[in-house]
Amino acid sequence: MRMKDKIGIVTAAASGMGRAGAVRFASEGASVAVVDIDADGVHAVVAEIEKAGGKAIGLPGDLTDDAFSRGIVAETARAFGGLDFVWAHAGHPGPSRLEDMDLDVFDLAVNLNIRSMTLTTGAALPEMRKRGGGAMLYTASTGGLRGSPRSPIYSAMKFGVVGFARSLAKRVAHENIRANVICPGGVDTPMLRQFIARPDQDSTKGKDIEALVKSRRNEYPMGRPAEPEEIASAALFLLSDEASYVSGAALTVDGAMIA
């Protein structure tokens, strides 16, 4: 098992890539804290993991609450006896428009894309030091490596995630703590629909979302978006000891989209 006896946290784990990661890590021997605002989804993922013989706890809550973003670390360490890894996966597409931008949506995106993962990191590092090291993984996007005309605000935030992780990687390398970023392209998840259907995105108003998802398949070199499990496989590598000398990396998992 590639994560035998490891203890970790996955945020935004009630669906999509986060769910796929939590289930995969548990199947590889990890004890996993499943974090999401969707309480029913959290409990369903925990039940799925336990039914397969794995170990998990559910931590439903709102990551825009600073105390919760920090507290998930203490809850996980209390339940399982420590902390070895975190996949800070939670995010928000943010506003599409720059003109007449909804600042409440902007602030929500900043909180979920930047603030929450920073607070969780600050809480996680002392726990990882107690274990002699650990691994942090952050979800950015191909939009964090090149400009995104559809989502300049989201792109700016994800550039920030990449910069944060690379800086952290240098800061804690001597402590045997690694920090990496996973940069998906399009992935067939609920978040993909959120991106396409943002209420301030004029080009998609009144259109059938599933039809739009299907129509954009020609944008992918492989002819399709990724499946959540394909992102989870890459996350598994970056968090496992197989990537023991990989730190400060921003791994694209995008089917050659930005090659």
N, C-alpha and C positions, 0 to 999 in steps of 0.2 A: 504494500500500500504506500502510495507516494506522499501521504500526509498523516501517516500513523502517529498518533499521540499529539498531534498539533491542535492548538486551540485558537479559534479565530472568530471574526465578526464579518458579516456581509450586510451592508446597508442597501436599501431599496431591493430587498430580497424576496418580496412577496410575488413577484412576477418577472417575466422576461429574463434578461441576462443574470440578474441577481439571484433569482430563484434557481436558474440552471447552475450557477456557481455554488450556491449553498448545498444543493443536492449532490453535485459532483464532489465537492470537498469532503462531505460526510461519507460518501461512498468510498473515498480513498483513505478513510481512517480519522478524519478530523472531527473534533467537537465544535459545533458551529452555533453562534448566536445569530438568529434571523431577525433583522431589524427592518421595519417598514411602518408607515403610517396606516396602512391597511391591515387592521387587526385580524380580520377574517382570513386574509391572505397569508399573514404570518403563521397563524395556527394551522392552516392547511399545509404549508411547507414543512413545518415542524412534524406534523403527523405523517407526511410523506417520507421524511427522513427516518423517523422512528419505525415506521412500518417496514422499511428496508433494512432495519437493524443498526441504523446510525444513531448518533447522539446530537441533540439540538435543544436549544431553548428559544422561546419566542420573546422578543422585546419590541412590542408595538409602541409606537410613539412618533412624535413630530420632531424631526431633526432641525427645524427652525427654532426650537427651544434649546437654548445654549446648555442648560443643565442636562437635558436629555442627550445631546450630542456628546457631552463628556461622560455622562453616567453609564452609557452602554458599555464602556470599558470596565468600570468597577463591577457592574452586574455580571459581565462575562467572566471576569477573573474570580469573582466570588462563587459562581456556579461551577466552574471547571478547574479552578486552581491556577490560573495564569492567563497569559495571552502571547501568542506567537505571530499572528498575522491579522491584518485588517484589509478588506477590500472596500474602500470608500467609493461606493458606486452611485450613491444618490445624486440626482441632478434635475435640472428643469430647463426646458427650451428657452424660456424667457421671451420677451417681446420680439416680434419680427420688425416692426416699424421703428424708425428713429424719430420721425416727425410725430408730434402729439403722443409720445410714448407714455404708456401706462406705468407710472413709477412704482406702483404697488407690485406689479408683475416683475418689474426690474429688480426690486428689492428681494422678492421671493427667490428669484433666480440667483442672485448674489449669495443669499443665505444658503441655498441648497448646493450650489456649485462650488463655492469657495469657503464660506464661513464655517459651515458644519464640519467639513472634512478637516479644516485646520484645527478646530477645537478637539475633534476626536483624535487627531494625530498627537496633539499636546498631551492628552490623557493617556494615549497608548504607549508612548515612548518609555516612561518610567516602568511600566509593566513588562515591556520587552527587555529592558535592561536587567530586570530580575531574572529573566530566562537566559541571559547571555546572548541575546540577539533576537531578530525577528524580521518581518517583511511587511512593508506597506505597499498597497497597490491602489492606484487612483484611476478612475475612468475619465478620460478626456474624450477625444473625437478626432477624426481626420480634420475637423474644423479647428482643432487646436494646433495643427501643423501647417495649415494653409488657410487663406482667407475664405470666408463663406459669404457669398453675396446674399443668400437667403436669410442668414442668421449672423449678422456682424456682432451683435451683443453676446450671443452664445459663444461665438468663435473667440471673442476677446477673453471670456471667462475660461475657456478651455486652454487657450494659450497660457493663462495664469496657472492652471492646474499643472501643465507640463513644466513650467518654470519653477513652481513650488517644489514639485517632486525631484527635479534635478538638483535644486539647491539643497533640499533635505538630504538627498543621497550623499552629497559631499560632506554635509555637516555631521552625519552619524555613521559614516563608513567605518571609522575606527572602532565603533561599538558593535560591529557585526550586525547592524540593522540596515536593511536594503530598502530602497524606495524606487518604484517603477510606475509607469503609466501604460494603460492599454488604450489604444485609439481605434475604436471601431469605425467603420463606415456605416452604411445603412444596415439595420438589423430588424428582422421581422418581429417586432415587439409592440406593446401598447404605446411606448414612447414615440415610435415612428409615426403613429397616427396623430399623436399630440403635435409633433413638429409640423405635419402637413396641414392640420386643422386649426392652427392658432387663429383666434378670432380676429386678430389685427392684420392677418395676411390676406390682402385683397384678392390675390390671384386664385385663391382656393375657396372663396366664400360661395356657399350654395352648391358646391360640387360634391359628388359621392366620394367619400374618403377611400373606400376600398378600390374604387375604379382608379383613383389617382395613384394609390400605392402600386397597382398593377401597371399603370401607364409608365411609371418611372423605372420599371425593370430594365429598360434599355440603357439606363445610366450606369448600370453595373457591368463591368467587363465580363463577369461570370454569368450575367443574365438573371441574377437574382440577388436579393439582400442576404446577409448572413442569417443563420439560425442562432438562437441564443446559446445553444450548446457549443457552437463553434467558438464563441467568445469565451465561454467558460473553460474550454480546453486550454486556450492561451493563458487565461488567468491562473489556471492550475499550475502551469509551468512556471510562471513568474513568481508565484508564492511558494513553490516547493523548493526543496534543497537542490533539485536539478539545476536551478538558476542561481546557485550560490555565489557566482561571480558576476551576476547581472544586476547592476544597480545604476540608476539614472537613465534607464532606457525608456523610450516611448515607442512601443510596439504597435505598428499598424496591423489591424486585422480587418482588411477591407476588400479582399478579392482583387487586388491590383488597382483599386480606384484611383489612388494618387501616385501610382508608380511612374 
